[in-house]
């Protein structure tokens, strides 16, 4: 069993957030010039190889990783994740990294709201209040009735919903499947599904952009490795709040590299969403301990 080390876990989660922010910046750069389906397909090809290498080094090897008690639900998880990635990357291109992540930050609230009907978990009034406050923050960001909502601005919200469903299914299959099994099925089923779509949108890529693509695949693998290590050395409830730092890193990247601006309503709304999400995570931890 891996020894628990909260400081190391926090440091790894902060590193994970920074790496995933860089990954999102690379995705935006490539998707601005190439078809999103192709970019995501190549990324998932590498992801599939990564999870197979990891699985081969676990006890039982690849054969053990394929033994799922919920194969159809595992495939659905892969489909949800790859669809969510495609949608959020389109959002990056059309409304920017900052606005996309400000809305996407509501996904823990969606997890809390849907945990009752999907998993049969009890959601108390405090968490419902936090969920309501978080969605008020989303409305502050989108400004319905004040400005005309771009259809592209709804993409991060849809992406957050899909990611929340992915997270809930992950919790469901964890009742019988190990994390290694779920990780393997996520990468392989997502790559297979994306290949069926992305191969029809293949475009020639310049040598320089193949370098950026390699960096994208590398950051994806490194980010997942850091996340796995963070959750191995510390409780998820203790390190999960630091995942919100990705919004900070993404904002810095959007402003300095892509020339984006942080609108006052986006900053205020994101603050409300993050605050509500942190409260929800805290209540989940308190409830679990009780």
KEDREN-427875 format. One record per residue: x, y, z of N, C-alpha, C in turn; residue in three letters. Coordinates in steps of 0.05 Angstrom, whole numbers, plus 5000, padded with zeros to 4 digits. Example, Ala and Ser with C-alpha at 12.3 -4.5 7.8 and 13.67 -1.06 7.14 Angstrom:
REM residues 2
526448865156524649105156526449345156ALA 525749555142527349795143525850015157SER 
This chain:
REM residues 290
501749765000500050005000501850255000UNK 501150454984502650704982502350865007UNK 504550955020504351125044502951385037UNK 501351485057499851735052501651975058UNK 501452175041503152415044501452645033UNK 500152795050498253005041499753225026UNK 502053315036503553525022504353444994UNK 505253204991505953114965503553094947UNK 501352994958498852974943497853244933UNK 498053454950497253724942499153824920UNK 501753784924503653874904503153734877UNK 502553484877501953334852499353434839UNK 497353504856494853594845495153874833UNK 496854044845497454304834498854274807UNK 500854084806502254034781500353924760UNK 498453754768496453644750494853864738UNK 493954064754492354284745493854454724UNK 496454504730498054664712498554514685UNK 499054254687499554104662496954084645UNK 494654044658492154024643491454294631UNK 492254514644491754774633493454814607UNK 495954724609497654734585496554564563UNK 495554324570494354144551491954284537UNK 490354434552488054564540489054794521UNK 491154924528492255134510493255014484UNK 494554784486495554644462493154554445UNK 491054454458488654364443487454604428UNK 487354834441486155064428487855144404UNK 490455144407492255224386491955044361UNK 491854784366491654594344488954594331UNK 486854614348484054604337483354854322UNK 484955064325484455314310485355274280UNK 487055074275488055034248487254764236UNK 486554574253485854304244483154224255UNK 482054024242479453924251479553814280UNK 477653884296477653804324477553494327UNK 476053364309475853074311478552944307UNK 480153044288482752924283484652974307UNK 484553214317486353284340485653104364UNK 483153074370482352914393482952614388UNK 482552524363483152254356486052184361UNK 487852354352490752294356491452304385UNK 490252484400490652504428489752244442UNK 487552134434486551894447488051644438UNK 489151654414490951434406493251404426UNK 494451634431496751634450495751554478UNK 493451654486492251584512491851284514UNK 490851164493490350874493492950714497UNK 495050804482497650674486498650704514UNK 498250944525499151004552497850824573UNK 495150784570493750624590494450324587UNK 495050244562495749964557498549904569UNK 500350104567502950064579502750054610UNK 501050224621500650224650499349954659UNK 497449864643496049614650497949374649UNK 499649374629501549154626503449124649UNK 503849344664505649344687504349284713UNK 501649254712500049184736499948884740UNK 499348794764499048504768496748394750UNK 497448184735495448064717495648174689UNK 497048404685497448514659494948604645UNK 495148604618492848694602490348524605UNK 490748274610488448094613486748174637UNK 488048244659486648324683485248594678UNK 486448774663485249034658482749024642UNK 482448814626480048784609477748664623UNK 478148554647476048414662474348614678UNK 472348714665470548894678467848764685UNK 466748834708464048734715461848894701UNK 462649124689460749304676461849384649UNK 462249204630463549284605461949494589UNK 459249474588457649664573457849944586UNK 457749954612458050214626460850324623UNK 462850154622465550254617465850364589UNK 464650244570464650344542463250614542UNK 460950634556459450884557461151104569UNK 462651034590464451234602466451344581UNK 467651164566469451254545468151434525UNK 465751364517464251524497463651804509UNK 462751814534462152064547464652244548UNK 466852124556469252284559470252394532UNK 470352234512471452324486469552534474UNK 466952504478465052704468465352964483UNK 465752944509466153184526468653334517UNK 470753184511473253314503472853464476UNK 471553334457471053464431469453724435UNK 467353714452465653954456467154174469UNK 468754114490470054334504472254454487UNK 473554294470475654404452474454594432UNK 472054524421470654714404470054974419UNK 469254944444468855184461471255354464UNK 473655224468476155374470476555554445UNK 476055434422476555584397474655814394UNK 472055784401470055984395469656194417UNK 469956114442469556324463471956354481UNK 474056194477476556234492476756044515UNK 479256024525479855854548478555944573UNK 478656214579477656314604474656274608UNK 473156364588470256344590469356054591UNK 470655884575469955604574470355474602UNK 472655524614473255394639471655524662UNK 470955774659469255904680466555764682UNK 465355684659462855544659463255254666UNK 465355124655465854844660466354784690UNK 467254984705467754944733465354864749UNK 462954874737460554794752460154494752UNK 461954334740461354044738461153904765UNK 462753984786462253854812459453894823UNK 458254124816455554184825453554004810UNK 454153954785452453764770452753484780UNK 455153404788455553144801453853114826UNK 453953324842452353324867449353314861UNK 448453464842445653474836444553214824UNK 446253074808445452834795446052584811UNK 447552604833448252374849445852234861UNK 443752394866441252274877439852094857UNK 438952214834437552044814439251824801UNK 441951874798443651674784444651464803UNK 445551544827446851354846445151294871UNK 442951444874441251404897442451524922UNK 444251714920445451844943443652064953UNK 443852124979442252334991443752604989UNK 442452804979443553074977441953254996UNK 443353355016442053525036441553805026UNK 440053955043439254225035441654415032UNK 443754365047446154545045447454515017UNK 447654265008448854224982447054324960UNK 444354294964442554404944442754704942UNK 443154834966443555124966446155204951UNK 448255044955450755104941450455054911UNK 448954854904448454794875446955034863UNK 444855134877443355364867445155614864UNK 446955654884448755884883450655854860UNK 451655614855453455564833452255624806UNK 449755544803448455594777447755894774UNK 447456024796447156314795449756444784UNK 451956324792454556414781454756364751UNK 453756134742453756084713452156294698UNK 449856364710448156574697449556844697UNK 451056904717452657154717454657154694UNK 455856914689457756894667456356924640UNK 454156784637452756784611451157034606UNK 450257174627448657424625446157404608UNK 444457204613441957194597440157434604UNK 439057554583437357794587438858054586UNK 441558034590443258274588444758284562UNK 445758054554447158034528445957794513UNK 446257794487445257574471447257344475UNK 446157114485447956884490448756754464UNK 451356734460452356594437451856294441UNK 450856154420450555864422453055724430UNK 455455834423457955714430458355724460UNK 457255914474457555944503456255724518UNK 454355584505452955364518454555094517UNK 456555094499458154854496459654764522UNK 460854954537462154864562460154764582UNK 457754864582455654764600454954474593UNK 454654424567454054144558456453964564UNK 458854074561461253914567461353844596UNK 460654034614460653994642458653774650UNK 456353774637454253574642455253294634UNK 456553274611457553014602459752914621UNK 461453104630463653034648462552944675UNK 460353074684459152994709457952714707UNK 456652654685455652384681457952184679UNK 460152254667462452084666463452024694UNK 463552244711464452204738462652034755UNK 460052064751458151894766458351604757UNK 458651554731458951274722461651164732UNK 463651324735466151234746465751144775UNK 464251294790463651214818462050964818UNK 460250924799458550684799460250434793UNK 461850444772463450204765465550144785UNK 466350354801468350304822467350124844UNK 464750064844463649874864464849594859UNK 465649534835466649264829469249264813UNK 469649474797472049494780474249664794UNK 476749584791478949744802479349994785UNK 480950184796481550424781483150364756UNK 484850154757486450084734484749974711UNK 482649824718480849724698479249954685UNK 478250134702476750364691478550534673UNK 481050584681482850744666483350624639UNK 483750354639484350214614481950234595UNK 479550184605477150194588476650484578UNK 477250684594476750954585478551024561UNK 481050954563482951014541482350864515UNK 481950604518481650434495478950474481UNK 476750484497474150524484473850804472UNK 475051004486475051274475476551294449UNK 478951164448480551174423479151024400UNK 477850804406476450644385474150814374UNK 472550934392470251084383471151334367UNK 473251464376474151704363475351644335UNK 476551414333477751334307475551304286UNK 473251194294471051154275470051414263UNK 470451634278469551904270471952064258UNK 474052074273476252254265477752184240UNK 477851924233479351844210478251964184UNK 475652034184474452154160475152454158UNK 476352564178476952854178480052904179UNK 481552704169484452734169485352964152UNK 487253114162488453334147491453324149UNK 492953394128495853404130496653604151UNK 498653534167499553704188502553784184UNK 503154034189505954124185507754004205UNK 510354004199512353884217512254024244UNK 512054294244511954434269509554364286UNK 507254324273504854264288504853974297UNK 506353794284506653524295508253544321UNK 510053734323511453784348509453864370UNK 507654054363505654134383503753904390UNK 503153734370501453504376502853304395UNK 505453274391507053104409506953214437UNK 507153484439507053614465504353574478UNK 502153584462499453544472499253254483UNK 500153064468499952784478501652744503UNK 504052864503505752844526504552964551UNK 503353204549502153324572499753164582UNK 498253044563495952884571496852644588UNK 498952514579500052284594501152364621UNK 502752584621504052674645501952774665UNK 499852914655497753004673496252784687UNK 495652574671494252344683496052194702UNK 498652174696500552044714500652194741UNK 500852464740500852624765498352594780UNK 496052584766493452544779493352274794UNK 494252064780494251804792495951794817UNK 498351914816500151924839498952094862UNK 497652314855496452484875494352334891UNK 492652184876490452034889491551784904UNK 493951704897495151474910496351544937UNK 497251794940498651874965496952044983UNK 494552124975492752294991489852234985UNK 488052295004485252254999484252444978UNK 482452344961481352504939480052754950UNK 478552734972477052964983478953174993UNK 481453105000483353295010484753454988UNK 485253324965486753454944484953564922UNK 482453464920480653544898480253854896UNK 480053994919479654284917481854424901UNK 484254314901486554444887486354414857UNK 484454244848484054214819482854474807UNK 481554634824480454894815482655084806UNK 485155034814487355204806487655194775UNK 486554994763486754984733485455224721UNK 483355334733482055574723483955814724UNK 485555824746487556044748489656014727UNK 490755774724492855724704491855774676UNK 489455694670488255734644487856024638UNK 487056174659486656464655489256604649UNK 491356534663494056644657494856584629UNK 494456334621495156254593493456394573UNK 490856424578489156554559489856844555UNK 490556984577491257264576493957314563UNK 495957154571498757204562499357094534UNK 498156874527498756744502496756794480UNK 494156784487492056804467490657084467UNK 491657264483490557534482487657554492UNK 486757374509484057384519483857594542UNK 481457674548481057854570479157724591UNK 479557804616477957694638475757904644UNK 473357854632471158044636470258034665UNK 469358264676468458274704466258074711UNK 464358034693462157844699463257554699UNK 465257494682466457234682467957184708UNK 469557384717471057354741469157314765UNK 467057484767465157464789463657194788UNK 462657124765461256874763462956634769UNK 465456634759467256414765467856394795UNK 468156614808468556614837466256484852UNK 463756554843461356434856461356134851UNK 461856054826461755764819463855614834UNK 466255714835468455574850467855564879UNK 466855784891466155784919464055574926UNK 461955564909459855364913460955084909UNK 462755044890463954774886465554684909UNK 467154874920468854804943467054734968UNK 464954884971463054824993461854544990UNK 461154474965459954214959461953994965UNK 464454034957466453824963466853794993UNK 466754015007467154005036464753855049UNK 462353915040459953775051460053475045UNK 461053405021461253125014463252985033UNK 465353125040467353005058466252975086UNK 464753175095463553165121461552935123UNK 459852915102457852705101459152425100UNK 461252395085462652135083463852055110UNK 464952255125466052195151463852115171UNK 461552255169459352195187458151915182UNK 
